[in-house]
Amino acid sequence: MRKADRREPRIGARTAVALVFGSSAAVLVVEIVSLRLLAPYLGLTLETSTLVIGLALAAIAGGAWLGGRWADERDGRALLGLLLVVSGAVVAATPFLVRGAGGIADGSLLILVAGASIIVPGALLSAVHPVVTALRLSTLEETGSVVGRLSGLGTAGAILGTVLTGFVLISRVPVTWIMVGLGVLLVLGGVVVEVGSRRALATTAAVVTVVGGLGAALAPSGCDVETTYHCAVVTTDAARPSERVLVLDNLRHSAVDLADPTALEFAYVKALAAATESQLPAGAVRAHHLGGGGLTLPRFLAAERPGTVSTVSEIDPGVVAVDEERLGLRTGPDLRVRVEDARVGLRAVGSGSLDLVVGDAFGGVSVPWHLTTREAMTDVRRTLRDDGLYAANLIDHQPLAFARAEVRTLGTVFEHLALAATPGATRGEGGGNLVVLASDAPLDVAAWRAAIAARDLDWAVIDGAALDAWVGDSPVLTDDHAPVDQLLTPYAPTVGAPAAG
């Protein structure tokens, strides 16, 4: 194109900036919020994150390619309105579609719906960039500056969408309203740029989106509270009116008896309680808990050992709020809950200051990988007195690759180990909850076995050569290599079904 062929851009500079910046931001909002929508059904695992990120990247790539072709073949201004309207309609409907599919046992339908909910708006919004670029070009001599400027603005929008969602929106706004609000904004943006014969289509789509989006927002989400990290539900049982069960993302995490904190329901909590009874001296102790949930064990220790001081690292402030509002939690000098990452919180614990550290933090069925490594366990040991005890709850399923690796890792840090689980799991069959003890002081395994039996718990306890054989040649988990989710891969949860605690 010669200078004489120069023409005026077919879209204003400010409009171009708003469209490219806003559409790029919207793609990242959809990506991050999709992780929250899927977590109750697929778990918050590396595989779920990889799936969502991969789908979003595929949508961005496909949308950029299609947008370039469409920009050459069609009226760009009319096309922009349609891209925004359709993507907005899908975004606003996403919470309703995902939760509807999640309530069906067939997980393949959920994957299909989730994929479409990410790919369709992601591709359409990503197509906005090349269409706007084509509309802004007035001569080939300015191609580099136009493309570079709009690419930079698109990246800045993606950064803003990421930061705004992660640091502001999810902590303050239910994910349903984030998606509905974004969808409505996109449709309204489409109405603004829509021209000519398509104006009626845009107006109709806007009405449908607003009405449908409001319906999705008002439809039951299945959550009592949508916290920063979880869909939280508190259930009751008519047979035990004082008991409350905390369900996070369809997994039963904690059972609390409001009338009697020493009444324990879940098998793994009974095993942990038996460990404290059999391995720690009588009287008050100083304890630190990695993960809070319903704070069943801290309450038990406070009731059984008056004067015990427990600190708890719980990353989700919403869970703490549910504990206080629905589970009767009362904090004070003897029970302090800190909203923080558990590993970061360990750094604030004084060396040699604790009698007990309890590991009971989970994202879905997986212990967060950075709490499983040799380096993390070295920091746990630093906080314990010479005869202090580390007690951890693990979840794994056949072939128990993660649990074996975690016990092997603990063996590189502590002198003495013991493991309690169902008899099948101690033989390497089946799975479920497993409780491992670690200490530099000798463990009274016989006393732990007796304390477990006294709680009518049909679990076996192994240590020494039997435990070494059970662990085998499992890898040691380190900060450099801790494939926790991959080790857990053989476990395929049934979509929508709660796991037993």
C-alpha positions, 0 to 999 in steps of 0.5 A: 500500500503506497502513501497515497493509498492511506485511509482513515482508521475505521475505529477510534483509538480510544475505542480500540484501546478499550476493546483490546484491553477489556477483552484481554482482561475478560479472558483471564477473569474467565480462566481464573474463576473457572478454576473456582467453579470446577474445584467442588467437582474435580478438586483443586489439583494440578490436573484441574489447573492444567486443564483450565490453563490449557483450554484457555491457551487453546482458546486464545490461540484459536481465537487469534487465528479465527479473528485474523481470518474474519477481519479479512473477510467480514465487516469488522465493526459489525463483527466486534459487536457479535463477538462481545454479545455471544461471549457475554451470553456464554460467560453469564450462563457459565455458573448455571451450566457448570453447576448443572453438569456437576450435579450429574454423576457422569464427569465427562459431561462436566468436562465437556460443559466446562471446556465449552464455557472456557473455549467459546468466550475465550476464543471469541474475546481473543478474536477481538484483538486482530479485528480491532488491529485490522480496523485501526490500520490505515497504511502498511507503513504503520503496521508495526506500531499499531500491532505492537501498541495493541499487543502491549495493551492486550497484555496489560489488560490480561495482567489487570484481569489476573491481579484484579480477580486473584487479589480483589474479586474472588475474596469479595464477590461470589464467583457467580456474580463475577461471571454474571457481572462480566457477562452483562458488561460484555453484552452491553459493550457489544450493544455499544459497538453494534451497528446497522441491521445487527442492532436488534440482535444485540438488544435481544441478546442483551435482554436474554443475557441479563435475564438468564444471568440473573437466573443463574445468579439466583439459582442455588449454588449448593454452597452455604458460603463461597469462600476464597478457596472453597464452596463451604457447606455445614450439614447436620444430622437429626440423630446427633443434633449437636454435631455439625459437619463442615463440607468443603468442595463436596469433601467432608473435612471436619465433624464438630460436636458443639456440646462435647468437643471430645466426641470425635466422629472421623476415624483419622481424628480418632487416630490423631487423638489416640496419638496425643494420648499415647505419645505426649506427657500428661498435662497441657501442651503447646501445639501448632496445626497446619490447616484448620478446617473445623478445628476439631483437634484443637478443640479436643486438646483444649478440653482434654488438656486444660491450659493447652496453647494451640495456634492454627495456620488456616489459609482461607478466611472464609473457613474461619468465618464459617467456624465462628458463625456456624461451628461455635468457634471461640478463639482466645489466648489458648487458641489462636487462628492465623489466616496464612499459608501454613508453610509461611506460618511455620517461619514465625514459630520459634525453634524448639518451642512446640510439643506437637505439630499436626499436619491436616491441610488439604486442597481437595484430597491432596496435601498441598505439595509444599507441605510435603517436602523434606525442606518443609518437614525440616522446618517442622522438626526445627519447631519441635522440642527434642521429644516433640511429635509430628502427626499428619493426616494423609489421603491416598488410594491404591497403589498408595504412591503418595503416602509411601513417598511422604513416609519416605520423606519423613524418614530422611528428617526424623529418627522414628516413624509409625503409620496407622491405617485400615488393615488393608492400607497397611498391606498396600491394598485400598486406601483412604485416610492414613495417619503418620507419626514422626519424632526424634524420640522413640515412639510408643507404638504399642501404646498408640495401638492400644489407644486406637483400639480403645476408641473402637477403631479397626486400624492397624499400626506398623513401624520399623522393618514392616514400615520400611517394607511398606515404603519400599523404594518410594521417592523423597519429595523435595522443593525441587521435585514433589509431584504430589498430584501425579502420585495421587493420579490413580485416584479418580473421584466420582463427580459430585460425591463427598468423600468420607472423612 
